[in-house]
Amino acid sequence: MSFSNLFMKSGLNVVVRDAQAAVLMTATRQGHTIRGKPPGVARSLEQRIREENVEDQEVVARINIGFPQLKESRSAQLKKRLEHLKSQRSDKQLEQLARSNKLIIDLDKVQHTYVKTTGQHDLRLLADHYGIFEHLFGSAYFVPRVPLNISYQVDGDSLAPVYNGNVIKPAEAAKPPQISFDGLVDPITGQAAGQDTYWTLVASNPDAHYTNGTAECLHWFIANIPNGKVSEGQVLAEYLPPFPPRGVGYQRMVFVLYKQQARLDLGSYQLAAADYGNLEKRTFSTLDFYRQHQEQLTPAGLAFYQTNWDESLTQFYHDVLKSKEPVYEYDFPKPYLADQKFFPLKQPFNLYMDKHRDQKQVNKEYLERKLAKTHPFEGPKKPLRYPNAHPIRDVPSWLRTEIRKERLGTGRVQDY
């Protein structure tokens, strides 16, 4: 055996011994032996739960119900990139502006390019994050192929656009939004359609139904929209503004755009004018609607935002919904208190006793203690110039701490 081989073999033995020693060291921690396998070898809680709750991948597999994407060949993509690079390099003025930091980028053009390339894929991921597909379509999903431009007009000329899950207040969404999309483009090829196209727009809230937790509240329904002209569509349900109750947090407002093969008879979803504020009549299920018309409809566009309560909803509940305004409050459970001990170790005596007293009575005592040392016209006494320089003797430790806090102007007595 050569010297180099012997050296490599001995070095390998050293590495193996070091690894074994490291494993033995992880089995002990500060003189205590770890029960079971050491970390890194033992299974984690997540792994154990996954093994106990085994799921059939064929059953839980998600289904894409949207339009497919036709990608260009690799050679065509490279050709476009090379042409773009050549045009950029041949522009001498562009290079001079970039070198002098005077180049102005057109953000609208950047946004348009983003929407056409990866914007809709990002929207699909955001919708998954907010649970849009799970609560509307179950195990199905789709990648939006037709960008939706939705904006609410607020106070004259200002607009509140709908982004990917941004927050819009009910006062801003009181009137129907302005909606536009390119209805003359084929969602599959991205080219102009050779014939008239028809679309259906549904706006619903999966969090707003009071009596049925699995149903949605229908806020807007426009069917048979010709060539993307929303104003010429058949309005089956007039626009109802969002009305999240006070105390429930944020709710989701979802707009789904469907591509039709031809005109459809959706008169069964017609909502009478007298039932405008009837929430039971506005019960809706996106999954049932799609199952019934999946042969004629394909989801093509998506937009959503979040909304929560504001002061404008008080009058909306009384005038439009003809009901009292609900207010939800969280009932916090009482804090857990262990049985009292005669000698509470390692705990301040006064704070330990206050835990087992009525909190209102404790707050009253602290307030009275502060008012007793506060003049009604001159205010509280001036603090000591050097509070820590004055010794505190012949008192218990808990009382010494309270006196020190009072001198320094900290503690619970200063909260009142």
VEXDREN-2710 file (C-alpha; in Angstrom, 1 decimal):
% VEXDREN-2710
k/r/px/py/pz
1/MET/0.0/0.0/0.0
2/SER/1.4/3.4/-1.0
3/PHE/1.9/6.2/1.5
4/SER/-0.8/8.4/-0.1
5/ASN/-3.4/5.5/0.1
6/LEU/-2.5/4.9/3.8
7/PHE/-2.8/8.6/4.5
8/MET/-6.3/8.8/2.9
9/LYS/-7.5/5.7/4.8
10/SER/-6.3/7.0/8.1
11/GLY/-7.9/10.4/7.4
12/LEU/-11.2/8.7/6.6
13/ASN/-11.0/6.8/9.9
14/VAL/-10.5/10.1/11.7
15/VAL/-13.6/11.6/10.0
16/VAL/-15.7/8.6/11.0
17/ARG/-14.6/8.8/14.6
18/ASP/-15.3/12.5/14.7
19/ALA/-18.8/12.0/13.3
20/GLN/-19.5/9.2/15.9
21/ALA/-18.3/11.5/18.7
22/ALA/-20.6/14.3/17.4
23/VAL/-23.6/11.9/17.5
24/LEU/-22.7/10.9/21.1
25/MET/-22.3/14.5/22.2
26/THR/-25.7/15.4/20.9
27/ALA/-27.2/12.6/23.0
28/THR/-26.2/14.5/26.2
29/ARG/-27.0/18.1/27.0
30/GLN/-25.7/19.9/30.1
31/GLY/-25.2/16.6/31.9
32/HIS/-28.7/15.3/31.1
33/THR/-29.3/12.3/28.8
34/ILE/-31.8/12.9/26.0
35/ARG/-34.5/10.3/25.9
36/GLY/-35.1/8.8/22.5
37/LYS/-33.2/9.5/19.3
38/PRO/-31.2/12.7/19.0
39/PRO/-32.4/15.7/16.9
40/GLY/-31.9/15.2/13.2
41/VAL/-32.4/11.4/13.5
42/ALA/-35.8/11.4/15.2
43/ARG/-38.9/12.2/13.1
44/SER/-40.4/15.6/13.5
45/LEU/-44.0/16.2/14.5
46/GLU/-44.8/17.2/11.0
47/GLN/-43.5/14.0/9.6
48/ARG/-45.4/11.9/12.1
49/ILE/-48.7/13.7/11.3
50/ARG/-48.1/13.2/7.6
51/GLU/-47.6/9.5/8.1
52/GLU/-50.7/9.1/10.2
53/ASN/-52.9/11.1/7.9
54/VAL/-52.0/9.5/4.6
55/GLU/-53.8/11.1/1.6
56/ASP/-54.5/9.5/-1.8
57/GLN/-52.7/11.8/-4.3
58/GLU/-55.2/10.9/-7.0
59/VAL/-58.1/12.0/-4.9
60/VAL/-56.6/15.3/-3.6
61/ALA/-55.1/16.2/-7.0
62/ARG/-56.1/19.6/-8.2
63/ILE/-57.7/20.1/-11.6
64/ASN/-57.0/23.0/-13.9
65/ILE/-60.4/24.2/-15.3
66/GLY/-59.0/27.2/-17.1
67/PHE/-57.7/27.8/-20.6
68/PRO/-54.3/26.3/-21.5
69/GLN/-51.3/28.4/-22.4
70/LEU/-49.7/28.0/-25.8
71/LYS/-46.0/28.7/-25.5
72/GLU/-43.8/29.7/-28.4
73/SER/-41.0/27.4/-29.4
74/ARG/-37.6/28.0/-27.8
75/SER/-36.1/29.2/-31.0
76/ALA/-38.9/31.8/-31.5
77/GLN/-38.3/33.1/-28.0
78/LEU/-34.6/33.4/-28.5
79/LYS/-35.1/35.1/-31.9
80/LYS/-37.3/37.8/-30.2
81/ARG/-34.8/38.3/-27.5
82/LEU/-31.9/38.7/-29.9
83/GLU/-33.9/41.2/-32.0
84/HIS/-34.7/43.2/-28.8
85/LEU/-31.1/43.3/-27.8
86/LYS/-30.0/44.4/-31.2
87/SER/-32.5/47.2/-31.2
88/GLN/-31.4/48.3/-27.7
89/ARG/-27.7/48.3/-28.6
90/SER/-28.2/50.2/-31.9
91/ASP/-30.0/53.0/-30.0
92/LYS/-27.1/55.4/-29.1
93/GLN/-29.3/57.9/-27.5
94/LEU/-30.7/55.3/-25.1
95/GLU/-27.2/54.3/-24.1
96/GLN/-26.2/57.9/-23.4
97/LEU/-29.3/58.5/-21.2
98/ALA/-28.6/55.3/-19.3
99/ARG/-24.9/56.3/-18.7
100/SER/-25.9/59.8/-17.5
101/ASN/-28.7/58.5/-15.2
102/LYS/-31.3/60.4/-17.2
103/LEU/-33.2/57.5/-18.6
104/ILE/-36.9/57.6/-17.8
105/ILE/-38.7/54.3/-17.8
106/ASP/-42.3/54.1/-18.8
107/LEU/-44.0/52.3/-15.9
108/ASP/-47.2/51.8/-17.8
109/LYS/-45.2/49.8/-20.4
110/VAL/-43.5/47.8/-17.7
111/GLN/-46.9/47.0/-16.1
112/HIS/-48.3/46.0/-19.5
113/THR/-45.3/43.6/-20.1
114/TYR/-45.6/42.2/-16.6
115/VAL/-49.3/41.4/-17.0
116/LYS/-48.7/39.7/-20.4
117/THR/-45.8/37.6/-19.1
118/THR/-45.9/36.5/-15.4
119/GLY/-48.6/38.7/-13.9
120/GLN/-51.4/36.3/-14.2
121/HIS/-49.4/33.4/-12.9
122/ASP/-48.6/35.5/-9.8
123/LEU/-52.3/36.3/-9.4
124/ARG/-53.0/32.6/-9.4
125/LEU/-50.5/32.1/-6.6
126/LEU/-51.9/35.0/-4.6
127/ALA/-55.5/33.6/-5.0
128/ASP/-54.2/30.3/-3.6
129/HIS/-52.7/32.1/-0.7
130/TYR/-56.0/33.9/0.1
131/GLY/-58.0/30.6/-0.3
132/ILE/-60.0/31.9/-3.3
133/PHE/-60.0/28.7/-5.3
134/GLU/-60.5/26.5/-2.3
135/HIS/-63.6/28.3/-1.1
136/LEU/-65.1/29.0/-4.6
137/PHE/-64.1/26.0/-6.8
138/GLY/-63.1/23.3/-4.2
139/SER/-60.1/21.3/-5.6
140/ALA/-60.2/23.1/-9.0
141/TYR/-58.1/26.2/-10.0
142/PHE/-57.3/28.1/-13.1
143/VAL/-54.7/30.6/-14.4
144/PRO/-56.3/33.9/-15.5
145/ARG/-55.7/34.5/-19.1
146/VAL/-57.7/37.7/-19.5
147/PRO/-56.5/40.6/-17.3
148/LEU/-59.4/42.4/-15.5
149/ASN/-59.1/46.2/-14.9
150/ILE/-61.4/47.2/-12.1
151/SER/-61.5/50.5/-10.3
152/TYR/-63.9/52.3/-8.0
153/GLN/-64.5/56.1/-8.5
154/VAL/-64.1/57.9/-5.2
155/ASP/-64.7/61.7/-4.6
156/GLY/-64.9/62.8/-8.2
157/ASP/-61.9/62.0/-10.2
158/SER/-59.9/59.9/-7.7
159/LEU/-60.0/56.1/-8.3
160/ALA/-59.5/53.1/-6.0
161/PRO/-58.2/50.4/-8.2
162/VAL/-58.5/46.7/-7.4
163/TYR/-55.1/45.1/-7.1
164/ASN/-54.2/41.6/-5.9
165/GLY/-55.9/41.5/-2.5
166/ASN/-55.6/45.2/-1.6
167/VAL/-57.9/46.8/1.0
168/ILE/-60.9/48.9/-0.2
169/LYS/-63.3/50.4/2.3
170/PRO/-67.1/50.0/1.9
171/ALA/-67.4/53.7/1.6
172/GLU/-65.1/53.6/-1.5
173/ALA/-67.0/50.7/-3.0
174/ALA/-70.5/52.1/-2.5
175/LYS/-71.0/52.5/-6.3
176/PRO/-70.5/50.0/-9.1
177/PRO/-66.9/49.8/-10.2
178/GLN/-65.6/50.5/-13.7
179/ILE/-64.6/47.3/-15.4
180/SER/-62.8/46.8/-18.6
181/PHE/-61.1/43.9/-20.3
182/ASP/-60.1/42.9/-23.9
183/GLY/-63.0/40.9/-25.0
184/LEU/-61.9/40.6/-28.6
185/VAL/-58.9/38.4/-27.9
186/ASP/-58.9/34.6/-27.8
187/PRO/-57.7/33.5/-24.3
188/ILE/-55.8/30.5/-25.8
189/THR/-53.9/32.0/-28.7
190/GLY/-53.8/35.6/-27.6
191/GLN/-54.8/36.7/-31.1
192/ALA/-57.9/38.6/-32.2
193/ALA/-61.0/36.5/-32.3
194/GLY/-62.6/36.2/-35.7
195/GLN/-66.2/36.4/-34.4
196/ASP/-68.3/38.0/-31.6
197/THR/-67.4/36.8/-28.1
198/TYR/-69.6/36.6/-25.0
199/TRP/-68.7/36.8/-21.4
200/THR/-70.2/36.5/-17.9
201/LEU/-69.0/38.4/-14.8
202/VAL/-69.9/37.3/-11.3
203/ALA/-68.9/39.2/-8.1
204/SER/-69.4/37.3/-4.9
205/ASN/-68.2/37.3/-1.3
206/PRO/-67.4/33.9/0.3
207/ASP/-67.3/35.4/3.8
208/ALA/-70.6/37.4/3.9
209/HIS/-73.3/34.7/4.2
210/TYR/-74.8/34.8/7.7
211/THR/-76.9/31.6/7.8
212/ASN/-74.9/29.2/5.6
213/GLY/-71.1/29.1/6.1
214/THR/-70.5/27.2/2.8
215/ALA/-72.5/29.6/0.6
216/GLU/-71.6/33.0/-0.9
217/CYS/-73.3/36.3/-1.1
218/LEU/-74.0/37.4/-4.7
219/HIS/-73.0/41.0/-5.2
220/TRP/-73.1/41.4/-9.0
221/PHE/-74.1/39.2/-11.9
222/ILE/-73.8/40.3/-15.5
223/ALA/-74.3/37.7/-18.3
224/ASN/-73.9/37.7/-22.1
225/ILE/-71.4/40.6/-22.2
226/PRO/-70.8/41.2/-26.0
227/ASN/-67.1/41.7/-27.0
228/GLY/-66.1/42.9/-23.6
229/LYS/-68.6/45.8/-23.4
230/VAL/-69.8/45.4/-19.8
231/SER/-72.4/48.2/-20.1
232/GLU/-74.2/46.1/-22.8
233/GLY/-74.4/42.9/-20.8
234/GLN/-77.6/41.4/-19.2
235/VAL/-77.7/42.5/-15.6
236/LEU/-79.2/39.6/-13.6
237/ALA/-78.4/41.0/-10.1
238/GLU/-77.7/44.6/-9.5
239/TYR/-74.5/45.6/-7.8
240/LEU/-74.7/45.4/-4.0
241/PRO/-71.8/47.1/-2.0
242/PRO/-69.8/45.0/0.5
243/PHE/-71.1/45.1/4.0
244/PRO/-68.6/43.4/6.4
245/PRO/-70.0/43.6/10.0
246/ARG/-68.1/45.3/12.8
247/GLY/-65.8/42.9/14.6
248/VAL/-65.4/40.1/11.9
249/GLY/-62.2/41.5/10.3
250/TYR/-61.5/41.4/6.6
251/GLN/-63.8/39.9/4.0
252/ARG/-62.9/39.0/0.4
253/MET/-64.7/40.4/-2.6
254/VAL/-64.0/38.2/-5.7
255/PHE/-64.7/38.9/-9.4
256/VAL/-64.7/36.0/-11.8
257/LEU/-64.9/36.4/-15.5
258/TYR/-66.2/33.5/-17.7
259/LYS/-65.8/33.0/-21.4
260/GLN/-68.9/31.7/-23.1
261/GLN/-69.2/29.7/-26.3
262/ALA/-72.5/31.5/-27.2
263/ARG/-75.4/33.3/-25.6
264/LEU/-76.8/31.5/-22.6
265/ASP/-80.2/31.6/-21.0
266/LEU/-79.4/32.4/-17.3
267/GLY/-82.8/33.8/-16.4
268/SER/-83.1/31.5/-13.4
269/TYR/-80.5/33.7/-11.7
270/GLN/-82.6/36.9/-12.3
271/LEU/-83.1/38.9/-9.1
272/ALA/-86.2/41.1/-8.8
273/ALA/-85.8/44.7/-8.0
274/ALA/-87.8/44.2/-4.8
275/ASP/-85.3/41.7/-3.6
276/TYR/-82.3/44.0/-4.0
277/GLY/-81.5/44.0/-0.2
278/ASN/-82.7/40.4/0.5
279/LEU/-79.6/38.5/1.5
280/GLU/-81.3/35.1/1.4
281/LYS/-82.3/35.7/-2.3
282/ARG/-78.6/36.5/-3.0
283/THR/-77.4/33.1/-1.8
284/PHE/-75.0/31.8/-4.4
285/SER/-72.5/29.0/-5.0
286/THR/-69.8/29.4/-7.6
287/LEU/-69.0/25.7/-7.6
288/ASP/-72.6/24.7/-8.3
289/PHE/-72.9/27.4/-10.9
290/TYR/-69.8/26.2/-12.7
291/ARG/-70.8/22.5/-12.5
292/GLN/-74.2/23.3/-14.1
293/HIS/-72.7/25.3/-17.0
294/GLN/-69.2/23.9/-17.3
295/GLU/-69.8/22.8/-20.9
296/GLN/-70.6/26.4/-22.0
297/LEU/-68.5/28.5/-19.6
298/THR/-64.7/28.6/-18.9
299/PRO/-63.2/30.8/-16.2
300/ALA/-60.8/33.3/-17.8
301/GLY/-60.3/36.3/-15.5
302/LEU/-59.9/36.9/-11.8
303/ALA/-59.7/39.9/-9.5
304/PHE/-60.2/40.3/-5.8
305/TYR/-59.8/42.7/-2.9
306/GLN/-60.3/42.8/0.9
307/THR/-62.7/45.0/2.8
308/ASN/-63.6/45.6/6.5
309/TRP/-66.1/47.7/8.5
310/ASP/-66.3/51.5/8.5
311/GLU/-68.9/54.0/9.7
312/SER/-70.8/54.2/6.4
313/LEU/-72.3/50.7/7.0
314/THR/-74.5/51.8/9.9
315/GLN/-76.8/53.7/7.5
316/PHE/-76.5/51.0/4.9
317/TYR/-77.8/48.3/7.2
318/HIS/-80.8/50.4/8.2
319/ASP/-81.7/51.9/4.8
320/VAL/-80.8/49.1/2.3
321/LEU/-80.8/45.8/4.2
322/LYS/-83.6/46.9/6.5
323/SER/-82.0/45.2/9.5
324/LYS/-80.1/46.1/12.7
325/GLU/-76.4/46.4/12.4
326/PRO/-74.7/43.4/13.9
327/VAL/-71.6/43.9/16.1
328/TYR/-69.4/41.0/16.9
329/GLU/-67.1/40.9/19.9
330/TYR/-64.6/38.3/21.0
331/ASP/-65.2/36.7/24.4
332/PHE/-61.8/36.3/25.8
333/PRO/-61.5/33.3/28.2
334/LYS/-60.4/34.0/31.8
335/PRO/-56.7/33.5/32.4
336/TYR/-55.7/30.2/34.0
337/LEU/-54.8/30.4/37.6
338/ALA/-53.2/27.6/39.5
339/ASP/-54.1/26.8/43.1
340/GLN/-52.8/29.3/45.6
341/LYS/-49.7/28.4/47.5
342/PHE/-48.9/29.4/51.0
343/PHE/-45.3/30.3/50.1
344/PRO/-45.1/31.4/46.4
345/LEU/-41.5/30.9/45.5
346/LYS/-39.6/33.2/43.0
347/GLN/-42.7/35.4/42.5
348/PRO/-43.3/39.0/43.9
349/PHE/-45.7/38.7/46.8
350/ASN/-47.9/41.6/45.9
351/LEU/-48.3/40.7/42.2
352/TYR/-49.0/37.1/43.1
353/MET/-51.8/38.2/45.4
354/ASP/-53.2/40.6/42.8
355/LYS/-53.7/37.6/40.4
356/HIS/-56.3/36.1/42.8
357/ARG/-58.2/39.4/43.4
358/ASP/-60.9/41.2/41.5
359/GLN/-59.2/43.1/38.7
360/LYS/-61.6/46.1/39.1
361/GLN/-60.8/46.4/42.8
362/VAL/-57.0/46.3/42.0
363/ASN/-57.3/49.1/39.4
364/LYS/-59.4/51.2/41.8
365/GLU/-56.7/50.9/44.5
366/TYR/-54.0/52.0/42.1
367/LEU/-56.1/54.9/40.9
368/GLU/-56.8/56.0/44.5
369/ARG/-53.1/55.8/45.4
370/LYS/-52.2/58.1/42.5
371/LEU/-55.0/60.6/43.2
372/ALA/-54.0/60.8/46.8
373/LYS/-50.6/62.2/45.8
374/THR/-51.9/64.5/43.1
375/HIS/-53.0/68.1/43.8
376/PRO/-56.2/69.0/42.0
377/PHE/-54.7/72.3/40.7
378/GLU/-50.9/71.9/41.0
379/GLY/-50.7/68.4/39.7
380/PRO/-48.5/65.6/41.0
381/LYS/-45.5/66.1/43.2
382/LYS/-42.2/66.9/41.6
383/PRO/-40.1/63.7/41.2
384/LEU/-36.9/63.3/43.1
385/ARG/-33.8/64.6/41.4
386/TYR/-31.8/61.4/42.2
387/PRO/-34.4/58.7/43.0
388/ASN/-31.9/55.9/43.2
389/ALA/-29.7/57.8/45.7
390/HIS/-32.2/57.5/48.5
391/PRO/-31.8/54.2/50.5
392/ILE/-34.7/52.0/51.2
393/ARG/-34.3/50.0/54.4
394/ASP/-36.3/47.7/56.7
395/VAL/-39.0/46.8/54.1
396/PRO/-39.7/43.6/52.2
397/SER/-38.2/43.0/48.8
398/TRP/-41.5/43.3/47.0
399/LEU/-42.3/46.6/48.7
400/ARG/-38.8/47.9/47.9
401/THR/-39.5/47.2/44.3
402/GLU/-42.8/49.0/44.4
403/ILE/-41.2/52.1/46.0
404/ARG/-38.4/52.1/43.5
405/LYS/-40.9/52.0/40.6
406/GLU/-42.9/54.8/42.1
407/ARG/-39.8/57.0/42.4
408/LEU/-38.7/56.3/38.8
409/GLY/-42.2/56.9/37.5
410/THR/-42.7/53.4/36.1
411/GLY/-45.1/50.6/36.9
412/ARG/-48.9/50.2/36.9
413/VAL/-49.7/53.2/39.0
414/GLN/-48.5/55.4/36.1
415/ASP/-51.1/53.9/33.8
416/TYR/-54.0/55.8/35.4
END
